[in-house]
């Protein structure tokens, strides 16, 4: 009876050690994946000039980035698609922020100062539209 109990304790201990080894390996793999994601995200932020004021904002953007990577992998793994998806400066924006860029929402909701390079300053735009109206009026008078 003592021998059986000792043998069972030995088996249970061996199982616990193997489970601990497995848990440690899983933790190491998860750490490697997290480290790789952090490294890739930091490279992305450097390339597109992003910086964040606090860890919550960083984590939110990193989560969006990770989801985008999964989506990109899914798209690029589909042989029916004839295009390749990739990263761009919009990758870490929320859906609300993307809508703001399309004019659906106020741009003041964006996490950065955005200036459309195709839009000149308002004073210049107003001056040009005033000149255009004047030219249209003059051409109408000549007819």
N, C-alpha and C positions, 0 to 999 in steps of 0.2 A: 504494500500500500504506500509506504514512504517512497519507494522507488518510482512508482507511478506518479505520485504527486510531484516529485522532483523533476521527472521527465516532462510532465505537463507544464510545469513552471518554466522549464528550459525552452520548450516549444513556444509558449506564449511570449517569453522574452525575445526569442529569435524573430517572431512575427512582429513584435513591437519595434525591434531594431530595423527590420526590413521596411516596415511602414514609415519609420522615421527617416530612413535613407531615401525612400521614395518621396516623402514630403519635402525633404531637403532638395532633392533633384528638381521637383516641380517648382519649388520656390526659386531655385537658381535659374531655371528656364524662364519663369515669369519675370524675374529681375532683368535677365538679358533682353527680353522682349521690350520691357518698359524702358530700359536704358537705350535701346535702339530707337524706340519711338521718340523719346526725349531728344536724342541726338538729331534725328531727322527733323523733328519739329523746330529745334533751335536753328538748324541750317536753313529751313524754310523761312523762319522769322528774319534771319539775317539777310537772306536774299531779297525779301520783299520789304524790309525795313520796319517790321512790326516790333513793338515793345509794349509791355503791359505794366500797369500801375500796381497790381497786387496779384497774389497767388491764385485767388479765385478767378480772376479774368484769364490768367495764364492757363489754368486747368480747363475752363470753359472752352477756350480756343483750341487747346490740345485735344479735347474730346471731339470737337467738331472736325478737327484735322484727322484724327484716327478714323472717324466714321467715313470721311471722304476717301481715305486710303482704301478702306474696305470696299467702298462703292467703285473706286477706280479699278481695283483688282477684279471685282465681279464683271465690270464692263469689259475690261481688256482680256478677260478669260473667256469671253463669249465669242466663239468663232463666227457667229452670224453677223457681228458688227464689222464694218469695213473701216472703222476709225479707231484711234487710240486716245483714251482719256488721260488726262494728266493734271498737274497742279497749276494754279495761277494765283494771282493776288486776291481773288474772290473766295478761295477755298475755305478760309476760316471765318467768313462772315455768316451771321445768322440769316435765316430766310427774311426776317424783318429788315435787316440791313441791306440785303440785296434788293428788296422791294423799294427801299428808300432811294437807291441808286437809279431805279427805273421811274422815279417820280411818284410812286404810289404812296409814300409816306414822307414826312419831313426829314430832310437830310441831317438835321441836328441830332437825330438818333444814332448817327454813325459813331463808331469808336475812335475816329480820327478826323482830322480836317481834310475834307475831300474837295478838290477843285478840279472841275472838268476842264481839261486842256483845250477843248474845242469851243468853250464859251469864254468870250472876252469879258472884261469887266463891264458892269452895268452902265456906267457913264458912257463908255464907248458905244455900247449897244444902243442906248437911247439916242445918242447923237447920230448914229448911222440910220436908225429907223426914222428920225426926224428929217434927215436929208432925203431919204427915200420918199417920204410922204410929200415933201416939198417938190421933188422932181415929178412925182405923179400928178400933183396939182398943176404944175406948170405945163406938162404935156397935155393935160385935159383942157387947159385954157387955149392952147395953140390949135386945137382941133376945131 
